[in-house]
Amino acid sequence: MPDIDRLVIEQLRQLVSTPSVSSPDPLWDQGNRAVIDLLASWLGDMGFRTEIQAVSADGSKANLVATLGSGPGGLVLAGHTDTVPFDEGRWQSDPLTLTERDHRLYGLGSTDMKGFFPLALAAAGTFLDTPLKQPLILLATADEESSMDGARALVTAGYPKARAAIIGEPTSLVPVRMHKGIMMEAVRVTGRAGHSSNPALGNSALDGMHAVMGDLMNYRRQLQQQYHHDLFEVAWPTLNLGCLHGGDSPNRICGQ
């Protein structure tokens, strides 16, 4: 095995074994600082200027901006350092131990997307002795799998302003040049609670939500009719009614 392959696998092994789960559930949520420190150490040894940007107040969550060269523009290699939570019972091996099986490497985040960083470092290493006309920038962010606070912090800070970016999300090696955005909203309907034996005593929030949902489903049909792009597997905007919570008792008119 070539030395560069051994280095890539060893770096991935260290990244996988360093937990960095992000989740809206505080029972699962962890910091990513240990992963950021690992990357900063490796990139610093390669000659990159490294800046660690705190994302959380306690510093346990952070972004890394590592730059080789100087000047405006440049190319960004970007990825996130956090992973989703895991159910160990559904794994055939320890999710925090990189395991080779059937010529594949298994471990939490090995594809999405800690595996990108050793590959990005290996690619960047081929330019260390080359004078760069524009900078090469590596971004490593926090909380992509949950709040997107890492990306928000970068936008708020106003950098980096590069000419192009390669995002290391897994695509089965198929180039992807655009991505759908996402917006999550909540609708709250407030009625008036009362005993269900007499509808005149209240005003059902569930009835109101039924009307809202009808309008949303009509809007979903409008999106499918008005917008279409063949580069997407699902060629139109999608609208998902994700969850519904209402009422507190079968014999009460729903108040909220």
N, C-alpha and C positions, 0 to 999 in steps of 0.2 A: 504494500500500500504506500503511495507517495506520501512524503512528509506533510504536504498541504492537506491531504485528506485526513491524516491522523489528527492534525491540529483542528480542523473543522469539527470532527467528531468529538474531540476532547472538549472543545469550547461548548458544543451543544450539550454534552453530558453535564457540564457544570451549570449551564443555564437551566436545564430541565430539573436538576436536583435542587434548584433554588426556588422555593415556592413564591408565587406572585399572583395569587387569585384575586380578581376584583369582582365584586358583586354588590348589588343593592342591599343584600342581606348581611347585616353586620356580623352574623355568626360565621360567614364565609370570608368576608372581605379581609384582605391582607395588603401590606405595603409592597412596593416593587423596588425599594431603594437598594437592596442587596444586588439585584440584577443590574441596576443602573451603575452601581459601583464597579461591578465586574467589567461591564462594557467600557466604562471610562478608563479603567486600568489598562485594558488591552489596547484601546485606541490611543491613549497617551503614550504607551510604549512604541506605537507605530509612528508617532510624530504629529498626531492630531492635537489641536487645541480643544480642550473639553470644557464645557460649561454645564453644570448641573443646576436645573431650575426646580425649586421646590414647588410642588403642586398642592400638598396638604399642609396645614398649619404646623403639624408636628414633624414635617420633613420625611415621613415614612413613604410618601409617594412623590415621585419626581420624574422630570424629563431630562434627557441628555441631548445636548447639541454639540457635536464634534465636527471640527472644520479642518480640512487640509487645504492649504493655499489661502488666497485672500482676494478681495475685490468683489464687485457686484455680480449678480447672476449666479451661475453655477448649477450643479446637479445635486439634488437631494436623494438620498437613499433612506426611506422612512419605514418604520415599523413600530408596533406596540409591544411592550414587555409583559403585559398581564395576560392571564389565561382565564378561562371560565372555570367554575367549580367542577368537581369530579365526584363520581360515585365509584369508589374503589372496588366494589363488588362486581362491577361490569367490566373491569379490566382483567386481562389475562396475565398481566405483570404489574409490578409496582409503578404507578403513574409518574412518580418522581425519580425513577431510575431509568436512564436511557437503555433500552433493550433492543438487541438485533434479533430479528426473527424473519426467516424467508427473504433475506436480502432487503429488509426494511427496518427502519429505526422507529421504535415506539417509545413515547414518553409524552407527558402532558405539555402541550404547546409546541411539540416538535415540528408540526406543520403550521399551526396558527398560534403565534408565528415566531417563536424563538429561533426556529431553524434558519430564518432569514438572516439573522445577524452574523453568525459565523461565515455564511456565504458572502455577505456584503463586505465583511472584513477581508476575506480572501481576495475578492475582486479589487478592493481598494488597495490591497498590498502590492498589486502589480503596477501602481502608479506612484509609489513612494519616491522613486528616483527620477520622476518625470516632471519638468517644470509645467505647472498648470496655468492656463490663461484665465480660468475662472475656478472658483473653489469647489471642492467636493465636500458635501455636508452629510453627515449621518445623524438622523433623528431617531430617538428611542423615547416613546411616550408611555404615559400611565393611563390606566382606566378606560381603554378603548372598549372593553367588553361590558362596561357598566355606564358610567356617567359622562364619558368623553372629557373629563376635566383636564386631562393632559393636553389634548388638542386645543381646548378652549384657552388654556394658559399660554400656549404658544401664540395663538391669534392675538390675545390681549397684549402680549409683549411685542408683537409686531414683527416676528421673524420666524423662519428665515425667508428672505425674499429671493428665491432662486428662479432660474429660468425654466427648469424642468424637474420632475420628481419621478422616482420609481418607488412604488409602494409594494412591499414584499408580501402581500397577502397571497395565499395559495390559489392558483388558477389552473392547475394541471399543465403549466407551461404554455398556456394560451394567452397571448398578449391581450390585455384589456385596457382600453384607452378612455373609458368613461364609467361612471358609477352613479347609481341612483342615490339621491339624498333620502333623508328620513325625517319625519316630524311626528312627534307623539303628543297627543292632546287628550284632555279629559273633559267630559260634559257632565255637569251636575244639575239635576232637576230637583227643585224643592216644591213639594206640594203641601197639603195640610192633612195630618193624620186624623183618624177617627175610627169608630167601630164599623166593621165591614157590613153590619146588618142594615145600615142606612147610608147609602152613597152621598146623600145630601150633607152628611156631617163632615165630609172631608173633600179633598181634591187629590186624586192619586198621582203621585210622581211617576209611577210606572206607566200610567196611561200617557203622560207627557213624554216619557222616554221612548215609548213606542212610536210616537209621531217623529221624534228626533231621529230615531234609527231608520225610519222610512225615508226621511230626507237624505240621510247619509248614504243609504243604499242607492237612491236615485243619483246622487252625486258620483258614486262609484261607477255607475253605468255611463255617466257623462264623460268621466275621465277616460274610460276605455274607448269611447267613440271619438274623442277629440284628439288624443295624443297616442303616437305610435312611433317606435324606433326599432328597426330590425336588428340592431346590434345587441339588444337585450334578449335574453332567453324568454322572459316575460315582457312582451314588447310594449306594455302600457303601464301607467302608474297603478299601483295596488293600494287598496284601502281596507284595512282589517279592523273589525270591531272585536277588540281583544278580550275584554272582560266586562262583566256587568254585575253590580252589587246594588241591592235595593231591598227596602222593607226590613221588618224585624219580627213579624208574626203573621201567620195565615189569616187571623181574624181581625187584622187592623188594616185600614187603608194606608197604603205606603206613603209616608211623609217625605222620604228622601231616597 
